């Protein structure tokens, strides 16, 4: 899991810890080997994980990546979408905002602190040389600034369960309703 994505996962798990009836799903677009990263997310505390893999996904550009991820998010229909600000690739912080644009949801980028209550998120984000507090109604996409939290480590029993008992469904173009 890329460091920024670990910060995003930790932010989601903190929201889960603070609210009842909250589930966290991890989604990754990549080769079959990305299954290990998703199992790590399960071991850390995610409730579900989904691998987006299809032969036709292997040669997509940045817009295609955002479209595939948006299709998966749409299928899951969450109230809150949390991503790392930047992936390990050269996306330059564009994936989260592109997903928000495709899904036509409000976005708050570069978030340093996040709280959710009563269908509203309150975020603190960078603004020039300082910070600004922003409130927005759910559904919402946020990108988490790198290094804003200390990601938790997986629990030993959850690591075992992630490989023995939990499934990571693979969604391809057909499952996402995408035209190849």
C-alpha positions, 0 to 999 in steps of 0.5 A: 500500500502506498504511504498516502493510501495508508494515510487515507485508510487510517483516516477512514478507520478513524471515522469508523472508530468514531461512528457506529454502523460504519464500514470501510471498503478498500479498492485497488486497481492493478495486477493480481498481485495487488491482492496482497495490498488489499489483504493488508488493508483487511488486516489493518481494519477494512471490512471489505476489499475489492480488486479491479483487474481486467486485461483491458485495464492494463493499458488505460491512461490516467482518465481511464484509471479514474473512470474505472475507480469511479465505476467501482465507487459507484457500485459500492455507493458510499457516503464518503470516499477517502483517497490518499492525495497522491498515489505512487504513480505519476498521477500528481494528485489527480485521481481523487479529484477526477473521481469526484468530477466523474461521480459529480460529488463535492471534493475537499483536497489536501485534508489534514483533519476530518470529522463526520457527524450527522451527514456532514463532514468538517475538514481542515485543509491547507489554504495558502500558507495556513489552514481553512476549515471546510464543511460539506454535506455527504456524499463527499470525496476527500483526499488526505494529505500525506503524513497527517496521521500515523497509520496503524499496524495490522493485528496478527490474528487479522493477518491470518484471517485476511488470507484464510477466511476473507475474500477479495472479489475481483471486478473486471470491466463486465462487473463494473458495467464498463465497455471494453 
